[in-house]
Amino acid sequence: MAHHHHDDVPLDALGQPLTAHTHTHNGSTHTHVYADVPAGPPSRLHLRGTVLPEGEVRDVWVVDGVVASEPVADAVTVATDCWILPGLVDAHCHIGMGPNGATDAEDVERQALLDRDAGTLLARDTGVPTDTRWVDDREDLPRIIRAGRHIARPRRYIRNLAEEVEPEDLVEEVRTQARAGDGWVKLVGDWIDRDAGDLRPLWPADVAAAAIEAAHEEGARVTAHCFDERSVTELVDAGIDGIEHGTGLDDDTIATMAERGVALVPTLCNIETFPQIAAAGEEKFPTYATHMRALHARRFETIGKAVDAGVPVYAGTDAGTSIPHGLIAEEVELLGRVGGAEFALGAASWRAREWLGVDGLADGASADLVVYDVDPRTDLSVVRHPRLVILRGRVVRS
């Protein structure tokens, strides 16, 4: 049904222009959000809608860039009859990385804005070769939690992305990257071994265990890229804190992860590309191609078992090389196929924020939130079309 635009902009109780106006006509209720939503410096804002995860209709007030539970004088109502979520989280993202390695500041900004406008207001950078610390000074760009650079072995990962070391130097390099990051270190757990013609672990299990212990001594958690069956088992047994992708998980390793609270970020957007990866390697490495197709074929079964077992699972797109930025909604939809809508939304919002130590919509927290016209719990495709994105109290997309 077409929306009818009105010449007279409604006013709130204080006589200020409303940027959101809800009314009913022709049997349908509509929320109109006008283009003159306040932008620039933090405004005094008011929203009223269903706040997730609680599912309660309430008022949300924003003042000086933070959430307030009490009414704020002179606040402008920017949305009513809506659904409000803590800002989305891409827990496996590479802002500052492209297919050929490091990117310039212009590309970093472009990537960050694509993610932000999709509703991602917090990104866990799981390894980039670019210094992106300057992003922290830009209040219009998402927050980033960094893991330094990937750590891999020579000729066992994508060129120009990782710090490449042999096993005898892994512990020291882990300490270096722990100090460079924001509490995370990223290992490449497996990659194709051209001599073997298939995926193989990069690190001896005892060396990996020593490296993980070193990271913990530095106050950092460790996560690892793992496609293969053997690498993920060895690294979980070695005491790792997180697994990326996890396509090779078996029942015993899943049980260990659930018991110890080891996180899984499956990056289903990435796993969807496994058939293309297999086709590209088929001629030289047919065993590898068959393996990648098998991992892809059972992806939903594997990740579903992890969800059912109670493994903490979070949303991540793996944007940065072949995966475009701004795909958090697609990742949420894929996770919804595994665990249902509310699970998927939590994996990309409130549960991910709690895991990373960042507040949601608590009183006094940074006002980072996304607003939808329709309940995303009933239709996850709504996540592709946020009505408002508010970052640090500023409306950055409307």
N, C-alpha and C positions, 0 to 999 in steps of 0.2 A: 504494500500500500504506500502511495506517495506521501511524503511528509510535506506539510504546508508551512511555509515560512511567514512570519508575521512582521509587519512593519514596526509595531510597537514593542520594544524590548521591555519585558516585565522588570519590576523593581522589587528588591527585598524590603524587609521591614524598616531598614534604615534609609530607604530611598536610593540605594545603589543599584546599578544595572545587574540583573541576574545573568550569569553565563550559562546556567542550566535551568530549564523550565519544563516541568512535567504537566501535561494536561491530557484529557481524553476527548477524542472525537471519532465519529464513525465506529464506535465500539472498541477502539484500540487506545491504549495508553502509550504516550511517547515521552521520552526525555530529550529535550533539545539542548544541545550545548553550543553556545555561540562562539564565533571566532575570536571575540575580544576577551578570551580568558587571560587573566593577568600573567604576564611573562616578565623576565628580567629578575630583579631582586626578589627575595622571598616576600610573599604577600601574606596577609591574614586571610586564610581560606576556611571554608566550611563545606563539608560533604555530609550527606545523609544517605545511608544505604545499608545493605547487608554486608557485614564485615566477616571475612573468612580468616581463620578456620572456624570461628565460633558459630557463624551462621545467624547472628543476631542483628536486627536492624537498629542502628544507633547513629549518633552524630560523631563525626571526626572533625576536629578543629586543628588548624595549623597556624603557628605563630613563630616568627624568628627561625623558620626552617625546621621546627620540630613539632611532633604531635602533642596536642594538649587534650585532656579529657574534659576540661571545663569550657563553657562558652567563651568565645573571644570577641570582644567588642570590635565593631567595624569590619568583621569578617565578610568576605564576598562568597556567596554560595555558588560553587562551581559545578556541583552535581547532586542530584537527588534521584531516588528510585533507581539505584544502581547497585553494583557489586564491587566491593573494595578489597583488594589483596595487598599484603606487603609486597614491595618491589620484587620482581622475578630475579632468579639467580641462574646464571649459566656456570655450572660447577666444573666444566672442562672447556676452556676457551683459550684462544691464543691471540689476544689483541697485541699487535706488534710483530706479526709473523705472516709471511706469504709463502708461495710455492718455492721461492728461491732463497728463503732465509729472512734476514732482517728487513724491515720496511722503514720508510722515512716517516717523519712526524705527520705529514699530510695524510698518509695512509692509515697510521695509527688512529688519527682523529676520525677518519671515514669509517673504520671498523667499529670504533667505540660508539659512534652515532647510530650506526645500523643496529647495534645491539640495544642501545638505549631506547630507540624509537619502537623496538619490538617489545619493550617492557623490562628488559634486563638492566637492572640498576646495581647489581653486584655480580662481578665476574671473578671466578677463581682461575687465574692464569696458570695453566699447567705446563709452563716452559716456553719462553721466547728468547731469541737472541738479541732483542732490542731493549734499550733502556727506556722504559715507559714511566719513570717516576714523575715526570712533569705532568702526567695526567692527573695526579693527585691534587694539583693546584687549579684544576679546571672544575668549577662547581657544576658545570653543565654536562660533565661526562661521568659515566658509571664509576663506582668504587671498584678497585682491583685488589685482590689478594694474590700475591705472586709466589712462584715457586723457583725463581732463578731460571737457569737454563736446563734443558733436558741433559741427562748424563747417559752417554752411550759408548760403545766400543767403536774403534775405527772401522769403517766400511760396513757397519751393522745398523745403520739408520739413514734417514733422509739427509742428504748433504746440506751443510751450512746451518743446521738447526741446533745441534747439540755440542756440548763439551765432550770430546772423545778421549777416553782414557782406557788403558788396559786394567785388568782386575787388580793388579798390585797397587794402583793409584786411586782406586774407587773410594776408599774411606776418606782420604784427604780431599778429594773433589766434592764429596758429599758435604763435608764440613764447610768448604768454600761456598757451595750453593745454598746451604742452610743459612749462612750469614748474609747472603745476597737477597734472599727471599723474605717473605712475610709469614714464616712458620711452616713452609712446605718445601719438600724436595721431590723432584720428579726423576725417576729412573725409567729407562727403556728396558723392560723386562725380557722381551723377546723380539726377534726380527728374523727375516729370512737369512739363513746360512747358505750361501751360494754353493759351497762344497757339498752340503748335505741335500740341497734342493728343497728345503722345507723350513718351517719355523723352528728355531732353537733358542733356548735361554741364552742371555748374554753373560750372566754372572754365575760363577760357582756358588752354590748355596751357602757355604760358610763365609765367603767374602760378602755376599749380600747381607747376611745376618750381622756381620761386623759393621757394615756401612749403615744399616738401619739403627743399630745401637749408637753409632757416632752421631747420627742426626738427632736422636732423642737426647743425647747429652748436650747438643746445641739448642735444644728447645724446639725442634722442628719435627713435624710429621712427614712420613714418606709415603708416596704413592707411586704406582708403576703402570706403564703401558703393558698390557698382557692380552694377546690374542690366544696363545697356545695353552694347552692343557698342563704341561709340565712346569712352565714358568710360574703360573699363578699358584699352583700348589706349593712350590718351593718358597716363593716369596711370602705367602700367608704363613707357612710354617716358620719362616725366618722372623716373623714379628712385624710385618708391614702394617701400615695404618689404613691404606686405601688401595683399591684396584680400579684401573681405568679399562673400560671395554669388557673384560671378563668373559669373553666368549668360550673359553676353554674350561670353565668351572665344572667340577664334578660334585656329586652329592656330599662327599666327605669334606671337601674344602668349603663348600657353602655352609655346612654345619659349623665348621670352625670359625668362619667369618661371623656368623650369627652369634655364636657364643662370645666372641671377643669384641664384637661391635666394629668389625672392619668394614669400612664404607665401600660401596660399589657405585661407580658412575659409568653406566653402560654405553653412553654415546650412541644411541640407536640410529641417529642420523648418519653416523660414520659407518656403522655395521651394514646399513642399507647399501653401501657402495662396495661391499665385498665381492659380489659377482663381477663388477667391472675390474676390480683389482685382480681377481682370478684370471679374467680373460686377458688382461695385459701381460700376465706372467706365464700363461699357458704353454707357449712354445718352448721357452727355456726351462721352466720349472713346473712340469705337469703335476707332480706330487703336491707341491705347494698350492697350485690352483685347485686341485680336488679338496685339499684340506680347508682352504678358505671358503669354498662353496658349502662344505659340510658344517662349518661353524655358523655360516649365515643361515642355513636351512633350519637349524635348531635354536636360533637366537631367542625367540620368544619363549620357548620351553625352558632354556637355560636361565634367562633373567627372571622368568616367572617362578622358577623354583627358589631363586634367591629371595624374591619378594615374599613368597609363602613361608620361607624359613625364618623371616625376620631380619634379614640382612638390611642395614640402612642403605637405601638406594636413593640417589639424587640425579637431577637432570643436568646433562651437559651435552653440548652440540659438537664439540671438537672443531669449531670454526677456526680457520686460520691458514690452512694450506689448500686442500681441494674442497673443503666444506665452506660455503659462504657464511658470513656473519648475519645475525638477525633471524636465526632459525629456532629460537627457543620454543615458539608455539608448536612447530612441527615435532620437536622432541617431546613436548608434553603430550601431544596426541599419540605418539608411538608408545610412550609409557602408559598412557591410558589403556592401550590394548593389553598391557601386561597386568596392571593392578587396579584399573578403574579410574574414574575421573578425579575423585577427591585425593586418592593416593598420588596421582600424577601432579596435581596442582601443589600439593604439599612438598613433593620432591623438587619442585621448581620455585618454591616460595618459602613458606614459614618453616618447614622442617630443614631446608637447606640453610636458611639464615641461622637457625639455632645451632646447627652443626658447625658452621663457620664462625660462630661467636658474634653475630651481628643481629641487633634487635629488629623485631618486626614493627608492629604498630603500637608499641607500648608508650605510655605517657612519658614524654621527654626524649623519645627516640627520634632520630632523623626522619623527617617526613618523606619517605621513599615509598611510593605506592602506585598501583595501577588500578584503573577504574574501567569497568565493563558495563554495557547496557543490558546484557543478558547474563543469567546465572551460568558461569562456566562449568559448574558441576553437572548441568544438564546437557551441555553442548560444548565440548572442548575446542571446537573450531572457533569459538568466540575469542579465544586467547590470541588469535591472529589479528584481532582488530580492537585494540584498547581504545576506549573513548578518551581517556586522559592518562598521561604519564606525568607523575609529579616526583621530582628528584630534589632532595634537600629543601623542600618547601617551595620549589619553583615549578610551575607548569611548563614542561619542556616539550610536550606534544599534546595537541588537542585537535 
